[in-house]
Amino acid sequence: MEADAGLDRRIERIEEIVRLLDSDALGLDDALALFEEGVGHLRRAQETLAKAELRVEELIGRGGEEVRVLETPGARDSAGDDV
């Protein structure tokens, strides 16, 4: 859930940067610095979304046809046996 909050904050910051860049109130250096920050947030947001997509594919399969059971290291069933 922590990644979701980080993603939401990144998106909010990207939107704020876009508003600032659209305002025409910035000098070139400030605009470039904000643009660079925005690109960084965008790349990290894309990485987060790509990881989430891979996780979903692991859970439901590529076409949604199969469901894979993921092994959790150290997981035990209700009888206390390794899973």
C-alpha positions, 0 to 999 in steps of 0.5 A, a space after each residue: 500500500 505504501 507504493 500506492 501512496 508514493 504513486 499518488 504523491 508523484 502524480 500530484 507533484 507532476 500535476 503541480 509542476 505542469 500547472 507551474 510550467 503552464 503559468 509562464 511565471 518561471 524563468 528558463 532555469 526554474 522551468 528547466 529544473 521543474 521539467 527535470 524534476 517532473 521527468 524523474 517523477 514520471 519515470 519512477 511512476 512508470 516503474 511503479 506501474 510496471 511492477 504492479 502490472 507484472 504482479 497482476 500478471 503473476 496473479 492472474 496470468 497473461 490472458 487471465 486464463 490461469 491463476 498462479 499460486 505464488 509461493 511466499 518464502 517461509 509461508 506455512 499452511 494451517 497445519 504449520 507445514 511449509 507451503 
